[in-house]
Amino acid sequence: MECSVSWTGASGTRSGMGFVAETGSGHVIAMDGAPDAARPENGGRNLAARPMELLLAGAGGCTAYDVVLILKRGRHAVQGCTVQIQAERAEVDPKVFTRINLHFVVTGKDIPETAVERAIHMSHEKYCSATIMLGKTAEITTSFELVPA
């Protein structure tokens, strides 16, 4: 797996904190920092997601993928899966994630709660590289709700 990240600067002036990532699969992702009123030269322009937000989004995508796949393989009629993520970070550098809650909203017809519990557990114990890696610094908790289709 590979990725290239390039600093874009702001409007070609090479100021600002914008970056563009190109993934090995050929997709492009924009990133930017938050504006810094005290030191504008060190801040972003709020034109894209923060890199740490993308880390959370990647973890959410990784675990949602697992949960949907496990439910489908179990022949459950899953029709939707959303992961709502809330995270806390350390107050000092490095500002790693210290707590992450992943709340799954699974939509489907006649899906047993035990199947969803099992899918989430399997994702977090065996398959989801992203949440397993983040679990090295953060306490990860999960919850879920089932929505009938």
C-alpha positions, 0 to 999 in steps of 0.5 A, spaced: 500 500 500 502 506 498 500 514 498 503 520 496 501 527 500 503 534 497 503 540 500 499 545 496 500 552 499 494 557 499 493 559 491 500 557 489 503 562 494 506 556 498 503 559 505 497 555 508 496 548 511 493 545 505 495 538 502 493 533 497 493 525 498 493 521 492 492 514 494 495 508 491 489 506 488 489 513 484 484 517 489 485 524 491 483 526 498 484 534 500 486 536 507 487 542 511 488 545 517 484 549 522 485 557 521 490 559 527 488 567 528 494 567 533 499 565 527 496 565 521 502 563 517 501 556 521 494 555 520 490 552 514 484 555 511 478 550 513 478 548 506 478 540 507 477 535 513 483 535 518 488 529 517 485 526 524 478 527 522 480 522 516 483 517 520 477 517 524 473 516 518 478 511 515 477 507 522 469 508 521 469 505 514 474 499 515 469 497 521 463 498 517 465 494 511 467 489 516 460 489 520 456 489 513 460 484 510 459 479 516 452 480 516 451 479 509 455 473 509 450 470 515 445 471 510 442 477 514 437 482 510 442 488 512 440 494 508 444 500 511 449 501 516 452 508 519 457 509 524 457 515 528 464 516 531 465 521 537 473 521 540 477 525 545 484 526 544 490 528 549 491 535 551 498 535 549 503 533 544 502 528 541 495 529 541 493 521 540 486 519 540 485 517 548 477 515 547 473 513 541 466 511 541 463 507 535 455 507 535 453 503 529 446 504 526 444 498 522 438 498 518 435 491 516 429 486 516 429 481 522 436 482 523 437 479 530 441 483 535 446 477 537 448 477 529 450 485 530 453 484 536 457 478 533 459 482 527 461 488 531 465 484 536 469 480 530 471 487 527 474 489 533 477 483 535 480 480 528 478 484 522 479 491 522 486 493 522 484 501 523 480 500 530 485 495 532 491 499 531 487 505 534 486 501 540 493 501 542 492 508 544 485 509 545 479 506 549 475 504 544 467 503 546 462 500 541 454 501 541 449 499 536 441 500 535 437 496 530 432 500 525 427 495 522 427 496 514 
